[in-house]
Amino acid sequence: MIKAILIDIEGTVSPISFVKEVLFPYSKEKMEKFIKENINNPEIKNILDQVREIEGKNLTVEQIVQTLKKWIDEDKKIAPLKDIQGFIWKEGFEKGQLKAPLYEDAYEKIKEWKQKGYRLYIYSSGSVQAQKLFFSHTQYGDLTGYFDGYFDTKIGNKKEKQSYIKIANEIGLKPEEILFLSDNPDEIKAAAEAGMKVYRLVRPEDAQYIKDFPYPQVKDFYGVEV
């Protein structure tokens, strides 16, 4: 019996284009100004030190900015990049320069599932901070109250079975009591191998149906049966 629903963001509840065409360019454009304005913030200093550690060099601030911009272009899933983007996006959301677009069906079903008593969790490659920002500034208002918890890649790679086992342990449920929704076939496979029930979302603008895919594929949340 399903007790919790674990949900991906990009391509699942929101168009991939929002991240690639709005959030990434925004963080790249604001990167240098943001770092220079917050250079004395201990959290930002720590992020800069993490970049130096990853690169194995004592980089200048300018070199760090260029490295982070390069990582954005390469779509690197690296913690210090995700963390600094989270800070930049927070500023953008709070200033009203950014608003998160949610698919209507995703919003309606999330609301319905919460009312029915299911525990709802998010698992995304964006930092937990960025996830909370996203859901607190949607076109439907602040939706953070719908969710019981958030997971990012600090718990593990989204394409590895072990990550889903860790999430199940973290929320105190068996994997088979959790339903996972994502557009990514590798993530679906990993979650299924961990024992979770799965549905792959195939949004027309974001993904295509895979012939002979061994797990259910639906075009929107209305096709998901809990």
KAJOGI-V158610 format. One record per residue. N is the residue number from 0. PHI is phi in degrees with one decimal (* if undefined). Layout:
n->{N,N}
phi->{PHI,PHI}
This chain:
n->{0,1,2,3,4,5,6,7,8,9,10,11,12,13,14,15,16,17,18,19,20,21,22,23,24,25,26,27,28,29,30,31,32,33,34,35,36,37,38,39,40,41,42,43,44,45,46,47,48,49,50,51,52,53,54,55,56,57,58,59,60,61,62,63,64,65,66,67,68,69,70,71,72,73,74,75,76,77,78,79,80,81,82,83,84,85,86,87,88,89,90,91,92,93,94,95,96,97,98,99,100,101,102,103,104,105,106,107,108,109,110,111,112,113,114,115,116,117,118,119,120,121,122,123,124,125,126,127,128,129,130,131,132,133,134,135,136,137,138,139,140,141,142,143,144,145,146,147,148,149,150,151,152,153,154,155,156,157,158,159,160,161,162,163,164,165,166,167,168,169,170,171,172,173,174,175,176,177,178,179,180,181,182,183,184,185,186,187,188,189,190,191,192,193,194,195,196,197,198,199,200,201,202,203,204,205,206,207,208,209,210,211,212,213,214,215,216,217,218,219,220,221,222,223,224,225}
phi->{*,-75.2,-117.1,-141.9,-123.0,-105.6,-127.1,-79.3,-103.5,-61.4,77.6,-115.1,-102.3,-144.4,-60.4,-57.6,-58.2,-62.6,-70.0,-71.9,-100.5,-118.9,-67.0,-61.7,-61.3,-61.5,-66.8,-67.4,-65.5,-92.2,-52.1,-62.6,-61.1,-63.4,-63.3,-67.1,-76.1,-118.0,-61.0,-95.1,-73.4,-55.8,-66.5,-70.8,-57.0,-62.4,-62.6,-62.6,-65.0,-63.7,-63.3,-59.0,-64.8,-63.3,-79.6,69.2,-140.4,-86.0,-72.7,-75.4,-59.0,-61.1,-67.0,-64.8,-57.4,-64.3,-63.3,-63.1,-64.8,-64.8,-63.0,-63.3,-60.3,-88.1,52.9,-73.1,-97.7,-116.3,-51.9,-61.9,-66.8,-60.7,-67.2,-68.9,-61.7,-58.5,-64.4,-66.2,-65.5,-56.2,-60.2,-65.7,-64.6,-67.9,-83.3,79.5,-81.9,-127.7,-142.9,-86.6,-87.1,-111.4,-64.2,-59.2,-63.3,-64.5,-59.6,-63.2,-74.4,-59.0,-61.2,-64.2,-62.1,-63.7,-63.4,-81.7,96.6,-73.3,-84.4,-115.2,-132.5,-110.9,-134.2,-140.0,-73.6,-69.9,-60.4,-56.3,-58.6,-66.1,-62.8,-64.4,-61.1,-55.4,-77.9,-89.5,-134.1,-96.6,-70.0,-101.1,95.4,-84.2,-106.2,-61.1,-66.0,-78.9,-105.5,-92.2,177.8,-135.5,-130.7,-125.6,-72.5,-65.1,-82.6,144.4,-64.0,-69.2,-100.9,-114.7,-51.2,-59.6,-61.9,-74.7,-66.5,-63.2,-62.9,-58.1,-62.0,-61.3,-95.2,74.8,-127.5,-78.6,-53.2,-70.8,-93.9,-120.3,-104.9,-112.8,-119.6,-158.3,-90.4,-88.8,-60.8,-68.7,-67.8,-59.5,-61.4,-63.5,-65.7,-64.6,-65.5,-76.5,110.7,-78.4,-78.7,-136.5,-136.8,-95.8,-85.1,-119.2,-72.7,-52.4,-84.3,-117.5,-153.6,-129.2,-62.8,-103.5,-63.6,60.7,-67.0,-76.4,-124.3,-61.7,-123.9,-133.0,-84.7,-158.6,-67.8,-66.6,-86.1,-85.6,-109.0,-86.6}
